[in-house]
Amino acid sequence: MEFDYLELTHSLECSFSERVALRPVALCDAWPLFVATRNTQFNRHLLWPRPDSEEQMLRRIRMILDASRRGRLTALSAVQRTTGEFIALFRFLPHANLSGAVEMGVWVHDKYWHGRYSLELGRLCVSAAFTLSNQVQLLLGASAPENRGSCRLMEMVGMTPLRTIERDTEMGYQAVLREYTITRAEWAARHVTAFSHVDGDRIAVKAPAKPALRPTGIGPSGLVAVAVG
């Protein structure tokens, strides 16, 4: 069965945690992302080149926005609950090499690299995906081994190292990435995080489930991959 990206968008766009809320991506997100790309450390591990102008960033976000509206991927922005200020952009899209898998890309504004926002965001994203979408059975993340912050983040949300792969970049070379995974059963047993969700006109708290038995293998097919570059 083909993965339903529109269903995933509708499931996640009303989710929030203590400081962070998710919403559909918007063209205006190009401006804070362009500001973030002025930081050389932001661009260091990305798989696309640093934009030279705001117009280039606007074109990239417009392509993501149009694809999301057509149901070809899911695009969500994370914002401050109290102010609406942009924190990060998430994408769920077909994995480049793994048939049947879905990849998630995360771009966090450098202003929010500290204060444990990335951890709160990661836990919200993982728990909301597993809780609100029955399609998600396995999360797989990929990051450059030297990107210690991203690798550590995936470990802290419950992922474990799988293998090292090479991936093509828009700059014409291949990047070496390390993959991490967490199954639905592993998440339910040890890493469920509470979050809130707007259901109609009321707020429902999605509390952690009771611990399950330790899994003996990978569950049903249907994969989601997470690439943080």
N, C-alpha and C positions, 0 to 999 in steps of 0.2 A: 504493500500500500504506500502511495506517495505521501511524503511528510507534508503536513498542513501548516504552513508558515503563518497564515492568517489566524488560525486557531491559537497558535503559540503566542502571537502578538496580543490577541484579545485576552489570553489567560494571564499574561505577565504585566500588562500596561497599567493595571490598577494596584500593583503591589508596592509595599513600602516597609521600611524598617525604622529604627529610632531616629536616624538623621537623614536617610536616603529614600527617595521615591523614584519609581520608574514611570516613564511616559513614552509615547511614540516619538521617534526621531523627527526633527523639524529642520527646515532649511537654515533657520537662524542659528543652529548648532555649529554651522561652519565658522562663525566668527570666533567663539572661544577656542575651537580646535585649531584655527589658524594661529591664534596667539600662543597656544601650547607648542606648536611646531617651531617657534622661534627658539625654544630650548633645545640645544643639541642633544641632550640626554633623552629627550622625548623621542627623537628620530632615530636614535642609535640602533634600536632593535625592531623597528618597523620594517615591513616588507614592501613599502612603497616610498617613493622619494619625497623629500621635504618640498612643499609647495612654495613657489616663488612669489605668489600673489594671492590675494583673497579670492580672486576669480577662480583660480585652480582649486582651492578648497571648496568653494561653492559648487563647482562642477562635480567634485567627488561626492559631496553630500547629496546633491540632486540625483545622481545615479543610484545611490543607496536608497533614497526616499522613493524614487520611482519604482525600483525593484521591489521594495517592501509593499507598496500599494498594489502591485500586481501579484503578490503572493509568492514571489520567487525567493524571498528571504524575510527574516524578522529583524527589524531595527528598533532599538530602544535606547533612550537617553536616561541617564541617572542624574537627578538634580537634588539640591538641598531642599528638604521638606519645608523649612521655614521661609526660604527666600526664593526658591525656584532656580537658583544659580546652577549652571551646568557643571557636572562633575565628570561624566564619562559617557562614551557611546558603546553600545553592545550591538553585535550582529550575529544572527543565527542563519547560516547559509549552507548549501551543499558542500561537502568536503571535497577538496580538489582531487584527491587520489583514492579515498576509501569509499567504495560503492555502498550506498544505503546510509551513509553517515551524514551528520549535520555538524558543521563547524561553528564555533562561537568566537568572535573576535572582540577584544576589549581594548579601548583606548581611553586611558585615564588622564585627565588634565593634570599637569605637573603641580598645580596649586594644591591638589588633594593627594599627593604622594605620602604625606605625613598625617598623623592623627588617626591612623588605622581605618581610614575611609575605604581603602582598597579591600581590606579584610571584611568589613561590614558589607560592602558591595558584593564581594565574591560569595559570601555565605547567603546573602539574599538571593542572588542569581541562581545558585545551585539548588537551594531549598525550594524556591518558587517554581523552577523548571520541573523538578521531580514531583512536587505536590500538586501543581495545577495542570500538568499535561501528562496524560497517560502514554503519550508517544515516546517520551524520554526514558530510556532504559540504561544508558551508559553515557557518562560525560568523559571526554578525552581532551586533555589540554596539551598545547605545545608551546615551548619557549626556548630561546637560546640558552644553553647551559651557563653561559657567563652572565645572563640576566638573573642574578641571584634573587632579586626582589620578587620577580614573577614566579620563579621556581618555588621559593619559600611560601608564597601566597597559595599556590596550588596544594602544597603539602598541608598548610594550615586549614584548608577547606576539606581535607580528607583524601586528596588524590595521592597516588603512589606512582613512582617512575615505571615506565613500560619499555621504551626503546628510544634510540636516536635515529632521526630521519633527515633527509635533505629535501628542501622545498624551494621551488623557483621563486624569485622576487621580480618586481617590476623594474629593478635596476639592472637586470641581465645576468645576475649570478645566483648561485644556490646557497641558501642559508641552512646551517646545521641547527636542528631543533631537537629538544628532548620532549617526549610525550609522557603525560601523566593520565591516569584513569581513576574513575570511581563509578561503581555500579549502583543501581537503585537500591539493591539489597545492602550494600556496604554503607550507603548514605543513611538508610533507615535504621541500621543497627547502631551507628556510632556518630553520625555527623549531622543529624537533623537540627535545623535552627529555626526558631519561631520567627514569624514575620506577620504583617497585617495585609489584608486585601479588602478592597472596596467591592462588596457584593450588592449591586443595585443601589439602594439609598442607605446602606448600613456598612459599618466596618466590622469585619470578622477577623479574629486572631487565629492564625494557623499555628497551633501549638505543636511542639515536637511530639512525634509519635513514640509509643513505648518501644524500647529496644527489641529488635528481632534477633533470631538465631544467627550466628555467624555463617555467611554464605559459603557454599562449597564449590561454586562455579559461577560463571556469568549467566545472567538471566536471559529473557527473551530477546530476540533480535530487535533492532531499532536503535541506532547509535546517535549520539550527539558529541561532536568534537569541539574542544575549546582551544583556540590559538590566541595567545595574548600578544602577538607581534603585529 
